[in-house]
């Protein structure tokens, strides 16, 4: 989900162990400035998204997949 998270979160490795995830999240939550930045960027990003744009992306994906058969 790195392409979704961008600079609005902390990407985790797919094979990260639970203890590694807890450690990363704990360190991140202790960094108030980083949390404030991610929260603001996440909110700004979310406000640019609409249901129509998301539906268009899904329709396009299905059309591309259908064209492969």
C-alpha positions in Angstrom: 0.0 0.0 0.0 3.0 2.3 -0.3 1.4 4.0 -3.3 -1.7 4.7 -1.2 0.1 5.8 1.9 2.7 8.0 0.2 4.0 10.6 2.7 0.7 10.4 4.7 1.7 7.4 6.8 4.3 4.8 7.7 4.5 1.9 5.2 5.2 -1.5 6.7 7.1 -4.4 5.1 4.7 -7.2 4.0 6.7 -9.6 6.1 7.0 -7.5 9.2 6.6 -9.4 12.4 4.0 -8.2 15.0 6.8 -7.1 17.3 8.3 -5.0 14.5 5.0 -3.4 13.7 4.4 -2.5 17.4 7.9 -1.0 17.6 7.4 1.1 14.5 4.0 2.3 15.6 5.2 3.1 19.1 8.1 5.2 17.7 5.9 6.9 15.3 3.2 7.8 17.9 5.9 9.3 20.2 6.9 11.7 17.4 4.2 14.3 17.8 5.5 16.5 14.9 5.5 13.5 12.5 2.0 12.5 13.6 0.7 16.0 13.1 2.2 16.2 9.6 0.9 12.8 8.6 -2.6 13.7 10.0 -2.7 17.0 8.1 -1.4 15.4 4.8 -3.9 12.5 5.2 -6.8 14.9 5.7 -5.8 17.1 2.8 -5.5 14.0 0.6 -8.8 12.6 1.7 -10.6 15.9 0.9 -9.4 15.6 -2.7 -11.0 12.2 -3.1 -14.6 11.8 -4.2 -16.8 8.7 -4.5 -17.1 9.4 -8.3 -13.3 9.5 -8.8 -12.9 6.2 -6.8 -15.7 4.5 -8.7 -14.1 5.7 -12.0 -10.8 4.1 -11.0 -12.5 0.8 -10.1 -14.5 0.8 -13.4 -11.3 1.5 -15.3 -9.5 -1.4 -13.6 -12.4 -3.8 -14.4 -12.4 -2.7 -18.0 -8.6 -3.3 -18.2 -8.9 -6.7 -16.7 -11.9 -7.6 -18.9 -9.8 -6.6 -22.0 -7.1 -9.1 -21.0 -9.5 -12.1 -21.5 
